[in-house]
Each structure stands twice: as C-alpha cells, then as structure tokens.
Amino acid sequence: MIVTAMQNRLLALLASILIAAGSSSARADDPVNTAEFSIALSGLPIARAEFTTTLRDKRYEISAGLRTTGLARFITDTKAQIIVDGLAGRKNWRPQSFSFRYDYGRRSRSFETRFLHDQVTSSTITPKPDYSKRKNWVPTRPQDLKNVTDPVSALIVPGGTEPCRAMVGVFDGEARMNLRLSHKRMDRFTTAGFDGEVTVCSIRYEPVSGHRRKSKDIDYVKRLDNIEIWFAKSAKLDVYAPVYLAVPTKYGVISITATRFDG
C-alpha cells in the first residue's frame, strides 16, 4: 500500500517540507524561515511537521521533522528527522551533508550522506541492507551519484531563478531519482505568515536506481502526470520553497499544506 511502505520513506522525504528535529542554533541576526505543515490523505490528517531553515555566512542549515497523528499514528507510529547543511549559492543550494532517520513502529533506519560539488562522496545506511536478498533490485551505479542533490535542498530555489527547473537529480541515501518540473500557472496562497502569489509546477517522478524494478507503488507514482507543487517566495531568505504538494494515489490524494510560512 502506498501509504505504508511509501509513507515510511517517500512520504517522509516528500515532507522534507517538514515536529522540529531540534532548535535552531541561529544567531539573533541570522535570517531564519520557519514553516509548519499538515499532511493529509483525502482530507484526513495523518501527520504534522515543521521545517526550520537558517542562513549564516553563505551557509545554510535545514532541520525538519515529521510525526504521524490521529488514526494514522495508531496504524503506524512514524517519526522522521532530517538535517541538511551546505553552501547557499545564487543559482542553487549545494548540500555537504544530509542526515535522515525515520522510525516506524519498533523499526528504524538512518541514512548519512556526504556531498562535494554535486557528487556523493560517501553514503551509509543503518542497519546495513543486504541487497542480494532483494528481488528485482536496481543497484546504484557510480554515475548515478553525480550531478545530484539531497531531497530537501532540491526543493529550495534561490530567488533569482525559476522554481520550475527542468530536471533535478536527487539521491536520498539509497535511491537515485530525477524530478522533472514544468511551469503550470501562477496562483494565490494564504496561510499564517504569508498571503501572496505562488508559482505552480507540475512534477514528474523518474526512478533511476536504488529501487525494486517491478514495484507496483514505484510504477504507479512514475506514471502520474498530475502531481502539483506550489512554491512561495521567502523574502527573509530570498528563496522559493514549497507551501503545497498534492500527490494522487490509488487510495486518495496525499496533500502537504503549509499552515504557517514565514514569507
């Protein structure tokens, strides 16, 4: 089911837009953006999240967290924590480290990835997976670790560039994927801290490696051509960041909506 296996990993990563992983170490004069999100399945709340982004001396740090709520928590208590840091450039934000941990029920997994010049230099998964036992597994090749970013930095776009970038290569610590975006329309979005124009992009998910070749859930998401992501501009940080994401599934639409955004 797409909201079990994929909720545990894909949903947590899509909610890189995401109960805080910890307080920010920002100085009083450092630009900080805090966003809070509600995650729902067909209108039924299943998780809440918060995401804090801090800029300091051309470096950025993002801490994010997610936890299931309500009925979803009784089915599978899922928590996720993400920390990213890197260099904030005029054309893109380039990560240097990406840490992602999620706990579901009594199980947990963690991913630690290091980047240099848009290339993965090291990646560790705990517990270490035995890929020889995974049927139809598509292994990650050395070339898949080049020209990539992490799934959080991929969705933060400097203010002087186009939010709907043609293609973004992403590595999440295990899987390589491409996100293909295209401009759809301009719209308006209102939430606590923000009321203004947003850029709406369509987004296509293209798996490359680090997944099961015949996974029904992966194939389903790959075929979707009606996923939307809405970008709002944060004047504090001079970047575009997501405030709304809608992913149709066989069981309803998973939506991630900002309930607060420091514009």
Secondary structure, DSSP 8 states (H G I E B T S, - for coil): -TTTHHIIIIIHHHTT----SS-----TTS-EEEEEEEEEETTEEEEEEEEEEEEETTEEEEEEEEEE-HHHHHH--EEEEEEEEEEE-SS-EEEEEEEEEEEETTEEEEEEEEEETTEEEEEEEES---GGGSTTEE---GGGGBS-B-TTGGG-EETTS-SS-SEEEEE-SS-EEEEEEEEEEEEEEEEBTEEEEEEEEEEEEEEEESEETT-HHHHHHHH----EEEEEEETTTTEEEEEEEEEEETTEEEEEEEEEE--
